[in-house]
Amino acid sequence: MAPNATFELYRDAADEWRWRLVATNGNIIADSGEGYRSKQGAERGIASVKRTAPDADIEEVGDE
């Protein structure tokens, strides 16, 4: 993950909870991709990313 990136937790227009990971330059580098009914659900999504992303493999996909 980018150094000093920040998770932002917010409600969307449908009143669902979402998160986004924002780099220090303001660019969004990841987001929840879905709305959560509860704030706790969105926080669990953030925790999952924090726990698993540092060890995630990189796989190149596309036309061969």
C-alpha positions in Angstrom: 0.0 0.0 0.0 1.1 3.5 -0.6 2.9 5.2 2.3 0.7 7.6 4.3 -2.4 6.7 2.4 -5.7 7.3 4.2 -8.9 5.3 4.3 -12.0 7.6 4.1 -15.3 6.2 5.4 -18.4 7.9 4.1 -22.1 7.6 3.3 -23.1 7.6 -0.4 -26.2 9.1 -2.1 -28.1 5.9 -1.4 -27.3 6.2 2.3 -24.9 3.2 2.3 -21.5 3.2 3.9 -18.4 3.1 1.6 -14.7 3.4 1.9 -11.9 4.7 -0.3 -8.2 4.6 0.0 -6.7 8.0 -0.9 -3.0 8.6 -1.6 -1.2 11.7 -0.2 -1.6 13.4 -3.6 -5.4 13.0 -3.4 -5.8 10.2 -5.9 -8.2 7.4 -5.0 -6.1 4.2 -5.3 -8.8 1.8 -4.1 -12.4 1.8 -3.1 -15.0 -0.6 -1.6 -16.7 -1.2 -4.9 -20.0 -1.7 -3.1 -22.1 -0.1 -0.5 -22.5 -1.5 3.0 -25.7 -1.3 5.0 -23.8 -0.7 8.2 -20.7 1.3 9.2 -19.3 -1.8 10.9 -19.6 -3.7 7.6 -17.5 -1.0 5.8 -15.0 -1.0 8.7 -14.7 -4.8 8.3 -14.0 -4.3 4.6 -11.2 -1.8 5.5 -9.8 -4.3 8.0 -9.8 -7.0 5.4 -7.8 -4.9 2.9 -5.3 -3.9 5.6 -4.9 -7.5 6.6 -4.5 -9.1 3.2 -3.2 -6.5 0.7 0.4 -6.4 1.9 0.8 -10.1 1.0 -1.3 -10.1 -2.2 0.3 -11.5 -5.3 0.5 -9.6 -8.6 -1.0 -11.4 -11.5 -0.8 -10.0 -15.1 -4.0 -10.8 -17.1 -5.1 -9.9 -20.5 -4.6 -10.9 -24.1 -1.9 -13.3 -24.7 
